């Protein structure tokens, strides 16, 4: 499975996954919030001139947020993504899926070191995430 990434992931006392940093702790900030889904970004990793590689923490609050994942038992995930603000493109290198109790779901997780770039459809959650991450970068976090 994804041994390197699973070794990086641990659970907080509140049951949510968190990614430990080498020198600094994650700085989770909400960037998208709807009734169905919430996405937090680790803003401690948004620096430099881009593209930006950072962790996104997804909370699936209703089945409508991702029916296929929901039916597989996924209630949250932590994804390692890269965002290219100049092209408005993203790619996901890995996704670690979790049940409501915080246990990992290997079958719904993946690791793709050669992930392809994707440009999000306008007015999609992915487009909003890209816009929010790029806004964080412009503001210097």
Protein Blocks (a to p, Z undefined) as FASTA:
>chain_A
ZZklmmmpccdfkopacdddfkbccddddfbdcfkbccdddfklggcjbjaddddddddf
bfklommlmmnopabdcddddddfklopacdfbdcdddfkopacfklgccdfkbccdddd
ehiaklmmmmmmmmmmmnnZZ
